[in-house]
Each structure stands twice: as structure tokens, then as C-alpha cells.
Amino acid sequence: MQELYPFKFQPIYKDKIWGGQKLKQLLNKEFSPLPNCGESWEISGVQNEISVVANGFLAGNNLQELIEVYMGELVGEKVYEKFGLEFPLLIKFIDANDDLSIQVHPNDEMSKERHNAFGKTEMWYVVQADEGAELIAGFNQEVDQKKYLGHLEKNTLMEILNTEKVKAGDVFFMPAGRVHAIGKGIVVAEIQQTSDVTYRIYDYNRKDDKGNTRELHTEFALDAIDYTFEKEYGTHYHAHKNQSSELVSCPYFTTNLLELTHSVERDYNELDSFVIYMCLEGNYAISWGEEKAMEVSKGETILVPASVENFILVPKDGQEVKLLEVYIK
């Protein structure tokens, strides 16, 4: 059997009513014939939306087919034991050209019971934000279910939600249960559990071109919401050049920021997981094994199999390279 190698996948582009042009302008995403693009699913194991390999001898195979054949060699033994053929993460770029609806995601237990699915804990890394752009994360005061319902009924929900002005480089961790929404003028990289279960709780009373409002999931959301008030919702981190700077670590994923100014060797003998790199800035090459190398451009995402334990990341032509590095501990 031929040895595994770092994979690129064909992005899955999503035409959203709130999407724009920034994924093309900032991250070189060629999403035509779509007029606009709200999401680029970079790596997906979501049923009926499974990523297809774009490079190497396995091009044309989808991610689930790879896991069937290569199992722990691809995803890591522990990961395969836990998730089987389902790839555990969904990796996206999102362009919010308008405000997204306010949502909440259920946790694993509730999702299993109601939808036979995993819950959705996620994180956002802000790639770009227009001046004054804001997002919603959690509540701005102590809230219980009764108070929440009162505001929902009076159409004053925004009064109790926490809004945050954001800039490039900001990080927000969104555990299942936290009310959230990406605001207009923001591009994020999103790392999340493999789940498409979303409860929409408010959509600014918007109507579609037929005059209909979007479906809300008020009853489902009531038990899913974590009403805990936090003093701070943003994630603080310290970035160090040429080494992994941890942004988020939770049972579902670990995400690091890796800013390269020169070649860096990575040794993952002890990890027992695939590693994903989302390229936010610059171009680089990844080299592994004997004289094997692949070039990666800004906006591309790669998956390094668990069996490729040692490799070198090399910035091209003296460029600074900014990567998000994702794996499961």
C-alpha cells in the first residue's frame, strides 16, 4: 500500500443570503458560478457533504472512504476508536457580508437524544473585520430562562446579549449552549465539531423575497441555552514567532496559531492525531519523508495524516506565513 501524504480537498462552497466576495478577495477562493459565497467548507465529514481529495494518488476519493481504508493511520488510533468512520471536525471559512441570525447549539447529550448527532462546540479566529464590526457572544448580564423569554416575547432580546467589537486576530471560543452570532463585515476561520445542528433564536425580524420570516427554534433552544453570565468572552493568547501558540484547547479540538518567519520542523510522534493547517497569510511548502514536498498557498487548508509524524514547514521567498494548526489531543 502506498504511503499517506498531506491532503488538499476540494472546497465545498455555500451560497448564503448573507455571503459576499471576501473569500475570493482575501483567501483566493474561486467560488463561481455562485454570485456570492458565505462559507467555504475546507474539510467536512458531514453526511452528504463529505470532502473529496484534490491531490495525489487518492484524488477523487472522499474523506470517509479514506478513513475506511486507512483508519488510525489517517486520523490517529484514539480518534478512530472514538469516532469510527465519521471525521470529527468541520473546518470552514465564513464571510458575513450581513448579520447572521442569533443561534445556539446543543451539547453532545442533547444532540444525541434529539437528533442522533454530536453537539456543536466551536471557535472563531477573526481573519478580517471592517471598522466597527461586531459579533455576539453570550449575555451582558445575569439571565435566567424566565428573563430570557420575557425579552424574546417583547422583541428586546438584543438588550441582554453581549456584543463585542472585533479586529483581525481576535479569538472566541463558543462552547455548546452559548448564544452567538457573527456580525456584518467579519471573516472568520471556524473550527467545530462535526455537526449541523443549529437552533435559530432570533433573526432581526428579517423577511425573504417572498415576505416570509425564517423559521425559529424557540422551544428547542430553551433547554439548550447556557444562561451563565461571563465577565469576558474573548480568548486571550500570546503569539510567539516560529512556535505553536495555543488559542483553544478543549476535549473536541486544540487550535494553535503558528506564525513562521523561517523553516520549522514539527515532530508529532506522541500526538496520535491528524493535524490540520489553515493558511491565513503567505505561501509555504510542507516537506516529509525522503524528498517529498508540496506547496500550499494562502487560503488553502491541508490535512496531515497521523502516520506522517515528522515534517518541515518552509515559508516561500522570505514571506511571513500565518497558520492555524488543529488536532485532537
Order of alpha helices (4+ residues) and beta strands (2+ residues): beta-beta-alpha-beta-alpha-alpha-alpha-beta-beta-alpha-beta-beta-alpha-beta-beta-beta-beta-beta-alpha-beta-beta-beta-beta-beta-beta-beta-beta-beta
